[in-house]
């Protein structure tokens, strides 16, 4: 999210999370004020190779509820951040980029230091590439930690999402697919979300 009026419009749809990107090398870079929105919406700061001091500054400035780490941060960095945030309820979401293959062994070092994993499409940009990856790779997901599914998801993926969820439901692990992260497929320009498209998506997902 980027524009205050658009933020309020989308907040009316009651999303669980709303993302604000604090990475200057993207057209979605957020550098204004967040208008008043429902407390039920978790304001999520998206960071790329940021120092902990910068993350803490944004947490305090914007009253963030969750942190999404999108810059190849190490497990040690996540451990340090978790320690700093231990007296808070702020969630840590660690992003991993996926294309045609993925080494799930790398997740083990992060297990104790983050609240969720997020799988996005590996592309030219740090998110917002508008492309999906091969979700069948996640059928080999070895962890019990819930994850976010991201990467080019739009209305056209509804049937695939339904089948994907049903797979985890069939094997008794429906809680693993914790959330669907949508972005570029619902934009009229970077950072400006199309409320009608998002309303349609919410309707079919419900």
ZADO-1210 file (C-alpha; in nm, 4 decimals, padded with zeros to 6 digits):
<atoms>
<atom x="00.0000" y="00.0000" z="00.0000" code="UNK" pos="1"/>
<atom x="00.1147" y="00.3526" z="-00.0747" code="UNK" pos="2"/>
<atom x="-00.1636" y="00.6110" z="-00.0997" code="UNK" pos="3"/>
<atom x="-00.3637" y="00.7157" z="00.2118" code="UNK" pos="4"/>
<atom x="-00.7068" y="00.7305" z="00.0466" code="UNK" pos="5"/>
<atom x="-00.6491" y="00.3944" z="-00.1227" code="UNK" pos="6"/>
<atom x="-00.5344" y="00.2491" z="00.2100" code="UNK" pos="7"/>
<atom x="-00.8636" y="00.3499" z="00.3712" code="UNK" pos="8"/>
<atom x="-01.0646" y="00.2095" z="00.0789" code="UNK" pos="9"/>
<atom x="-00.8904" y="-00.1271" z="00.0987" code="UNK" pos="10"/>
<atom x="-00.9116" y="-00.1319" z="00.4784" code="UNK" pos="11"/>
<atom x="-01.2912" y="-00.1361" z="00.4350" code="UNK" pos="12"/>
<atom x="-01.2502" y="-00.4909" z="00.2982" code="UNK" pos="13"/>
<atom x="-01.1013" y="-00.5978" z="00.6339" code="UNK" pos="14"/>
<atom x="-00.7838" y="-00.7721" z="00.5167" code="UNK" pos="15"/>
<atom x="-00.5889" y="-00.9533" z="00.7865" code="UNK" pos="16"/>
<atom x="-00.2636" y="-00.7833" z="00.6878" code="UNK" pos="17"/>
<atom x="-00.1699" y="-00.4697" z="00.4984" code="UNK" pos="18"/>
<atom x="00.1823" y="-00.4205" z="00.3679" code="UNK" pos="19"/>
<atom x="00.3986" y="-00.1079" z="00.3567" code="UNK" pos="20"/>
<atom x="00.7277" y="-00.1348" z="00.1702" code="UNK" pos="21"/>
<atom x="01.0247" y="00.0471" z="00.3229" code="UNK" pos="22"/>
<atom x="01.2622" y="-00.0169" z="00.0347" code="UNK" pos="23"/>
<atom x="01.3577" y="00.2892" z="-00.1644" code="UNK" pos="24"/>
<atom x="01.4392" y="00.1051" z="-00.4869" code="UNK" pos="25"/>
<atom x="01.0782" y="00.0170" z="-00.5623" code="UNK" pos="26"/>
<atom x="00.7945" y="00.2338" z="-00.6989" code="UNK" pos="27"/>
<atom x="00.5868" y="00.1021" z="-00.4066" code="UNK" pos="28"/>
<atom x="00.8185" y="00.2671" z="-00.1530" code="UNK" pos="29"/>
<atom x="00.6132" y="00.3995" z="00.1378" code="UNK" pos="30"/>
<atom x="00.7175" y="00.7328" z="00.2901" code="UNK" pos="31"/>
<atom x="00.3979" y="00.9004" z="00.4038" code="UNK" pos="32"/>
<atom x="00.1588" y="00.8595" z="00.6972" code="UNK" pos="33"/>
<atom x="-00.0680" y="00.5602" z="00.7512" code="UNK" pos="34"/>
<atom x="-00.4258" y="00.6823" z="00.8004" code="UNK" pos="35"/>
<atom x="-00.6365" y="00.5411" z="01.0825" code="UNK" pos="36"/>
<atom x="-00.7444" y="00.1845" z="01.0043" code="UNK" pos="37"/>
<atom x="-00.8996" y="-00.0957" z="01.2068" code="UNK" pos="38"/>
<atom x="-00.6878" y="-00.2424" z="01.4847" code="UNK" pos="39"/>
<atom x="-00.7706" y="-00.5876" z="01.3483" code="UNK" pos="40"/>
<atom x="-00.5570" y="-00.5192" z="01.0392" code="UNK" pos="41"/>
<atom x="-00.1935" y="-00.6064" z="01.1013" code="UNK" pos="42"/>
<atom x="00.0231" y="-00.3284" z="00.9617" code="UNK" pos="43"/>
<atom x="00.3182" y="-00.5053" z="00.8044" code="UNK" pos="44"/>
<atom x="00.6501" y="-00.3431" z="00.7265" code="UNK" pos="45"/>
<atom x="00.8340" y="-00.4945" z="00.4303" code="UNK" pos="46"/>
<atom x="01.2124" y="-00.4633" z="00.4553" code="UNK" pos="47"/>
<atom x="01.4998" y="-00.5494" z="00.2228" code="UNK" pos="48"/>
<atom x="01.8463" y="-00.5779" z="00.3815" code="UNK" pos="49"/>
<atom x="01.7592" y="-00.3232" z="00.6482" code="UNK" pos="50"/>
<atom x="01.9474" y="-00.2859" z="00.9737" code="UNK" pos="51"/>
<atom x="01.7658" y="-00.3701" z="01.2949" code="UNK" pos="52"/>
<atom x="01.7820" y="-00.0060" z="01.4043" code="UNK" pos="53"/>
<atom x="01.5912" y="00.0974" z="01.0896" code="UNK" pos="54"/>
<atom x="01.3295" y="-00.1720" z="01.1453" code="UNK" pos="55"/>
<atom x="01.2797" y="-00.0593" z="01.5047" code="UNK" pos="56"/>
<atom x="01.2475" y="00.3013" z="01.3894" code="UNK" pos="57"/>
<atom x="00.9686" y="00.2090" z="01.1473" code="UNK" pos="58"/>
<atom x="00.7963" y="-00.0083" z="01.4092" code="UNK" pos="59"/>
<atom x="00.7827" y="00.2877" z="01.6446" code="UNK" pos="60"/>
<atom x="00.6877" y="00.5414" z="01.3801" code="UNK" pos="61"/>
<atom x="00.4087" y="00.3398" z="01.2192" code="UNK" pos="62"/>
<atom x="00.3034" y="00.1124" z="01.5064" code="UNK" pos="63"/>
<atom x="00.3739" y="-00.1977" z="01.2970" code="UNK" pos="64"/>
<atom x="00.2329" y="-00.5384" z="01.3930" code="UNK" pos="65"/>
<atom x="00.4413" y="-00.7559" z="01.1638" code="UNK" pos="66"/>
<atom x="00.7762" y="-00.7499" z="00.9868" code="UNK" pos="67"/>
<atom x="00.8348" y="-00.9108" z="00.6466" code="UNK" pos="68"/>
<atom x="01.2013" y="-00.9748" z="00.5698" code="UNK" pos="69"/>
<atom x="01.2550" y="-00.9828" z="00.1956" code="UNK" pos="70"/>
<atom x="01.6272" y="-00.9349" z="00.1511" code="UNK" pos="71"/>
<atom x="01.8058" y="-01.2637" z="00.2044" code="UNK" pos="72"/>
<atom x="01.8525" y="-01.2011" z="00.5765" code="UNK" pos="73"/>
<atom x="02.0429" y="-01.4689" z="00.7672" code="UNK" pos="74"/>
<atom x="01.9051" y="-01.6896" z="01.0424" code="UNK" pos="75"/>
<atom x="02.1376" y="-01.5075" z="01.2820" code="UNK" pos="76"/>
<atom x="01.9822" y="-01.1745" z="01.1850" code="UNK" pos="77"/>
<atom x="01.6330" y="-01.3155" z="01.2426" code="UNK" pos="78"/>
<atom x="01.7402" y="-01.4538" z="01.5803" code="UNK" pos="79"/>
<atom x="01.8730" y="-01.1143" z="01.6857" code="UNK" pos="80"/>
<atom x="01.5562" y="-00.9396" z="01.5687" code="UNK" pos="81"/>
<atom x="01.3359" y="-01.1893" z="01.7515" code="UNK" pos="82"/>
<atom x="01.5345" y="-01.1315" z="02.0685" code="UNK" pos="83"/>
<atom x="01.4938" y="-00.7549" z="02.0373" code="UNK" pos="84"/>
<atom x="01.1175" y="-00.7973" z="01.9843" code="UNK" pos="85"/>
<atom x="01.0643" y="-01.0658" z="02.2507" code="UNK" pos="86"/>
<atom x="00.8561" y="-00.8385" z="02.4746" code="UNK" pos="87"/>
<atom x="00.6193" y="-00.7537" z="02.1876" code="UNK" pos="88"/>
<atom x="00.3589" y="-00.9412" z="01.9832" code="UNK" pos="89"/>
<atom x="00.5168" y="-00.8328" z="01.6547" code="UNK" pos="90"/>
<atom x="00.5308" y="-01.1167" z="01.4019" code="UNK" pos="91"/>
<atom x="00.8343" y="-01.1958" z="01.1890" code="UNK" pos="92"/>
<atom x="00.7683" y="-01.3268" z="00.8377" code="UNK" pos="93"/>
<atom x="01.0685" y="-01.4572" z="00.6439" code="UNK" pos="94"/>
<atom x="01.0451" y="-01.4538" z="00.2657" code="UNK" pos="95"/>
<atom x="01.2004" y="-01.7144" z="00.0385" code="UNK" pos="96"/>
<atom x="01.2072" y="-01.6807" z="-00.3401" code="UNK" pos="97"/>
<atom x="01.1109" y="-01.9827" z="-00.5482" code="UNK" pos="98"/>
<atom x="01.1321" y="-02.0563" z="-00.9177" code="UNK" pos="99"/>
<atom x="01.1555" y="-02.4070" z="-01.0655" code="UNK" pos="100"/>
<atom x="01.3171" y="-02.5673" z="-00.7613" code="UNK" pos="101"/>
<atom x="01.3766" y="-02.5000" z="-00.3923" code="UNK" pos="102"/>
<atom x="01.5992" y="-02.6449" z="-00.1217" code="UNK" pos="103"/>
<atom x="01.3746" y="-02.6851" z="00.1818" code="UNK" pos="104"/>
<atom x="01.6723" y="-02.7755" z="00.4001" code="UNK" pos="105"/>
<atom x="01.7540" y="-02.4060" z="00.4318" code="UNK" pos="106"/>
<atom x="01.4370" y="-02.3488" z="00.6350" code="UNK" pos="107"/>
<atom x="01.5656" y="-02.5426" z="00.9367" code="UNK" pos="108"/>
<atom x="01.7975" y="-02.2667" z="01.0585" code="UNK" pos="109"/>
<atom x="01.5077" y="-02.0175" z="01.0646" code="UNK" pos="110"/>
<atom x="01.2459" y="-02.2344" z="01.2375" code="UNK" pos="111"/>
<atom x="01.2984" y="-02.0981" z="01.5889" code="UNK" pos="112"/>
<atom x="01.3446" y="-01.7361" z="01.4882" code="UNK" pos="113"/>
<atom x="01.0427" y="-01.6479" z="01.2736" code="UNK" pos="114"/>
<atom x="00.6658" y="-01.6841" z="01.3039" code="UNK" pos="115"/>
<atom x="00.5863" y="-01.7585" z="00.9409" code="UNK" pos="116"/>
<atom x="00.7559" y="-01.8339" z="00.6125" code="UNK" pos="117"/>
<atom x="00.6441" y="-01.6672" z="00.2902" code="UNK" pos="118"/>
<atom x="00.7098" y="-01.8172" z="-00.0525" code="UNK" pos="119"/>
<atom x="00.7251" y="-01.5717" z="-00.3413" code="UNK" pos="120"/>
<atom x="00.8262" y="-01.5974" z="-00.7052" code="UNK" pos="121"/>
<atom x="01.1936" y="-01.5468" z="-00.7746" code="UNK" pos="122"/>
<atom x="01.2201" y="-01.2692" z="-01.0301" code="UNK" pos="123"/>
<atom x="01.3974" y="-00.9527" z="-01.1356" code="UNK" pos="124"/>
<atom x="01.2461" y="-00.7434" z="-00.8582" code="UNK" pos="125"/>
<atom x="01.2116" y="-00.7869" z="-00.4814" code="UNK" pos="126"/>
<atom x="00.8437" y="-00.8786" z="-00.5083" code="UNK" pos="127"/>
<atom x="00.5755" y="-00.7455" z="-00.7412" code="UNK" pos="128"/>
<atom x="00.6984" y="-00.9446" z="-01.0405" code="UNK" pos="129"/>
<atom x="00.3466" y="-01.0532" z="-01.1336" code="UNK" pos="130"/>
<atom x="00.4447" y="-01.4154" z="-01.1874" code="UNK" pos="131"/>
<atom x="00.3488" y="-01.7341" z="-01.0057" code="UNK" pos="132"/>
<atom x="00.5893" y="-02.0174" z="-00.9313" code="UNK" pos="133"/>
<atom x="00.5301" y="-02.3926" z="-00.9376" code="UNK" pos="134"/>
<atom x="00.3184" y="-02.4433" z="-00.6254" code="UNK" pos="135"/>
<atom x="00.3501" y="-02.8209" z="-00.6492" code="UNK" pos="136"/>
<atom x="00.7004" y="-02.7767" z="-00.5034" code="UNK" pos="137"/>
<atom x="00.5323" y="-02.6962" z="-00.1718" code="UNK" pos="138"/>
<atom x="00.3865" y="-03.0451" z="-00.1559" code="UNK" pos="139"/>
<atom x="00.7361" y="-03.1357" z="-00.0338" code="UNK" pos="140"/>
<atom x="00.7183" y="-02.8722" z="00.2420" code="UNK" pos="141"/>
<atom x="00.8731" y="-03.0416" z="00.5475" code="UNK" pos="142"/>
<atom x="00.7911" y="-02.7878" z="00.8187" code="UNK" pos="143"/>
<atom x="00.4971" y="-02.7532" z="01.0553" code="UNK" pos="144"/>
<atom x="00.5311" y="-02.3750" z="01.0488" code="UNK" pos="145"/>
<atom x="00.2410" y="-02.2051" z="00.8659" code="UNK" pos="146"/>
<atom x="00.3305" y="-02.0145" z="00.5495" code="UNK" pos="147"/>
<atom x="00.2081" y="-01.7345" z="00.3265" code="UNK" pos="148"/>
<atom x="00.1669" y="-01.8042" z="-00.0451" code="UNK" pos="149"/>
<atom x="00.2645" y="-01.5150" z="-00.2705" code="UNK" pos="150"/>
<atom x="00.3731" y="-01.4338" z="-00.6239" code="UNK" pos="151"/>
<atom x="00.1493" y="-01.3018" z="-00.9017" code="UNK" pos="152"/>
<atom x="-00.1755" y="-01.4263" z="-00.7472" code="UNK" pos="153"/>
<atom x="-00.4895" y="-01.2815" z="-00.9049" code="UNK" pos="154"/>
<atom x="-00.8491" y="-01.3726" z="-00.9798" code="UNK" pos="155"/>
<atom x="-00.7301" y="-01.6138" z="-01.2493" code="UNK" pos="156"/>
<atom x="-00.5613" y="-01.8289" z="-00.9858" code="UNK" pos="157"/>
<atom x="-00.8744" y="-01.8902" z="-00.7777" code="UNK" pos="158"/>
<atom x="-00.9338" y="-02.2453" z="-00.9006" code="UNK" pos="159"/>
<atom x="-00.5668" y="-02.3333" z="-00.8562" code="UNK" pos="160"/>
<atom x="-00.5741" y="-02.1865" z="-00.5056" code="UNK" pos="161"/>
<atom x="-00.8796" y="-02.3932" z="-00.4222" code="UNK" pos="162"/>
<atom x="-00.7095" y="-02.7119" z="-00.5416" code="UNK" pos="163"/>
<atom x="-00.3917" y="-02.6226" z="-00.3555" code="UNK" pos="164"/>
<atom x="-00.5809" y="-02.5697" z="-00.0316" code="UNK" pos="165"/>
<atom x="-00.7747" y="-02.8935" z="-00.0827" code="UNK" pos="166"/>
<atom x="-00.4465" y="-03.0809" z="-00.1152" code="UNK" pos="167"/>
<atom x="-00.3338" y="-02.9683" z="00.2301" code="UNK" pos="168"/>
<atom x="-00.6810" y="-03.0328" z="00.3649" code="UNK" pos="169"/>
<atom x="-00.6693" y="-03.3887" z="00.2279" code="UNK" pos="170"/>
<atom x="-00.3440" y="-03.4654" z="00.4074" code="UNK" pos="171"/>
<atom x="-00.4717" y="-03.3080" z="00.7295" code="UNK" pos="172"/>
<atom x="-00.2460" y="-03.0025" z="00.7150" code="UNK" pos="173"/>
<atom x="-00.4898" y="-02.7320" z="00.6060" code="UNK" pos="174"/>
<atom x="-00.3512" y="-02.4942" z="00.8685" code="UNK" pos="175"/>
<atom x="-00.0129" y="-02.4836" z="00.6945" code="UNK" pos="176"/>
<atom x="-00.1439" y="-02.2566" z="00.4176" code="UNK" pos="177"/>
<atom x="-00.1943" y="-01.9686" z="00.6557" code="UNK" pos="178"/>
<atom x="-00.2495" y="-01.6761" z="00.4180" code="UNK" pos="179"/>
<atom x="-00.2512" y="-01.5639" z="00.0561" code="UNK" pos="180"/>
<atom x="-00.0458" y="-01.2535" z="-00.0165" code="UNK" pos="181"/>
<atom x="-00.1699" y="-01.0514" z="-00.3155" code="UNK" pos="182"/>
<atom x="-00.0146" y="-00.7466" z="-00.4738" code="UNK" pos="183"/>
<atom x="00.0629" y="-00.6585" z="-00.8370" code="UNK" pos="184"/>
<atom x="-00.2272" y="-00.8486" z="-00.9974" code="UNK" pos="185"/>
<atom x="-00.4653" y="-00.6117" z="-00.8183" code="UNK" pos="186"/>
<atom x="-00.2923" y="-00.2846" z="-00.9024" code="UNK" pos="187"/>
<atom x="-00.3812" y="-00.0132" z="-01.1504" code="UNK" pos="188"/>
<atom x="-00.0302" y="00.1254" z="-01.0899" code="UNK" pos="189"/>
<atom x="00.2442" y="00.0307" z="-00.8419" code="UNK" pos="190"/>
<atom x="00.1091" y="00.0740" z="-00.4898" code="UNK" pos="191"/>
<atom x="-00.2438" y="00.1668" z="-00.6016" code="UNK" pos="192"/>
<atom x="-00.4863" y="-00.1217" z="-00.5488" code="UNK" pos="193"/>
<atom x="-00.8045" y="-00.1766" z="-00.7520" code="UNK" pos="194"/>
<atom x="-01.0736" y="-00.2098" z="-00.4867" code="UNK" pos="195"/>
<atom x="-01.3258" y="-00.3727" z="-00.7202" code="UNK" pos="196"/>
<atom x="-01.0854" y="-00.6495" z="-00.8185" code="UNK" pos="197"/>
<atom x="-00.9932" y="-00.7054" z="-00.4558" code="UNK" pos="198"/>
<atom x="-01.3605" y="-00.7145" z="-00.3561" code="UNK" pos="199"/>
<atom x="-01.4205" y="-00.9845" z="-00.6172" code="UNK" pos="200"/>
<atom x="-01.1251" y="-01.1804" z="-00.4827" code="UNK" pos="201"/>
<atom x="-01.2487" y="-01.1560" z="-00.1246" code="UNK" pos="202"/>
<atom x="-01.5950" y="-01.2688" z="-00.2367" code="UNK" pos="203"/>
<atom x="-01.4706" y="-01.5801" z="-00.4149" code="UNK" pos="204"/>
<atom x="-01.2244" y="-01.6666" z="-00.1386" code="UNK" pos="205"/>
<atom x="-01.4973" y="-01.6488" z="00.1244" code="UNK" pos="206"/>
</atoms>
